[in-house]
């Protein structure tokens, strides 16, 4: 399973390690993902998602139903 957030579509991105002597070597910035179970009161069901911690903050702010609806409109969530 790839490390992609199911709500926002965030995934790992590349960059450089920069040493004190300013040498650069490739590295990856991975997404901070958590497996979380949410109850959706509108549909009266539980949903398990693999979401980034920034998506968790959005869920706390907007609500799970609004975030799921938004993700389906973007095409991130099937």
C-alpha positions as semicolon CSV with decimal commas, in nm:
position;residue;x (nm);y (nm);z (nm)
1;X;0,000;0,000;0,000
2;X;0,148;0,333;-0,101
3;X;0,185;0,615;0,148
4;X;-0,087;0,847;0,017
5;X;-0,347;1,032;0,223
6;X;-0,695;0,915;0,123
7;X;-0,855;1,258;0,181
8;X;-0,600;1,513;0,061
9;X;-0,396;1,302;-0,184
10;X;-0,069;1,404;-0,019
11;X;0,227;1,177;-0,095
12;X;0,603;1,170;-0,045
13;X;0,809;1,440;-0,214
14;X;1,180;1,461;-0,287
15;X;1,440;1,701;-0,167
16;X;1,800;1,728;-0,052
17;X;1,992;1,657;0,266
18;X;2,218;1,958;0,302
19;X;2,525;1,899;0,515
20;X;2,721;2,162;0,707
21;X;2,970;2,176;0,419
22;X;2,671;2,237;0,187
23;X;2,696;1,903;0,007
24;X;2,360;1,781;-0,117
25;X;2,228;1,427;-0,141
26;X;1,877;1,312;-0,227
27;X;1,617;1,232;0,041
28;X;1,242;1,189;0,074
29;X;0,993;1,384;0,283
30;X;0,733;1,122;0,376
31;X;0,375;1,198;0,476
32;X;0,278;1,157;0,841
33;X;-0,007;0,905;0,799
34;X;-0,236;0,757;1,062
35;X;-0,496;0,482;1,025
36;X;-0,814;0,622;1,183
37;X;-1,172;0,505;1,219
38;X;-1,444;0,770;1,188
39;X;-1,816;0,754;1,256
40;X;-2,023;0,935;0,993
41;X;-2,355;1,029;1,159
42;X;-2,520;1,133;0,829
43;X;-2,488;0,780;0,688
44;X;-2,480;0,607;1,029
45;X;-2,167;0,401;0,948
46;X;-1,801;0,367;1,044
47;X;-1,528;0,448;0,789
48;X;-1,161;0,352;0,825
49;X;-0,922;0,586;0,644
50;X;-0,548;0,633;0,614
51;X;-0,513;1,008;0,657
52;X;-0,235;1,260;0,712
53;X;-0,224;1,452;1,038
54;X;-0,302;1,774;0,850
55;X;-0,619;1,604;0,718
56;X;-0,711;1,518;1,078
57;X;-0,697;1,889;1,161
58;X;-0,929;1,959;0,865
59;X;-1,170;1,691;0,986
60;X;-1,177;1,849;1,332
61;X;-1,249;2,186;1,173
62;X;-1,504;2,097;0,900
63;X;-1,637;1,756;1,003
64;X;-1,587;1,413;0,848
65;X;-1,887;1,426;0,614
66;X;-1,776;1,755;0,454
67;X;-1,420;1,627;0,410
68;X;-1,537;1,301;0,250
69;X;-1,764;1,495;0,014
70;X;-1,478;1,728;-0,081
71;X;-1,241;1,435;-0,146
72;X;-1,497;1,264;-0,372
73;X;-1,545;1,587;-0,571
74;X;-1,167;1,619;-0,619
75;X;-1,147;1,256;-0,726
76;X;-0,905;1,157;-0,449
77;X;-1,149;0,918;-0,279
78;X;-1,342;0,665;-0,485
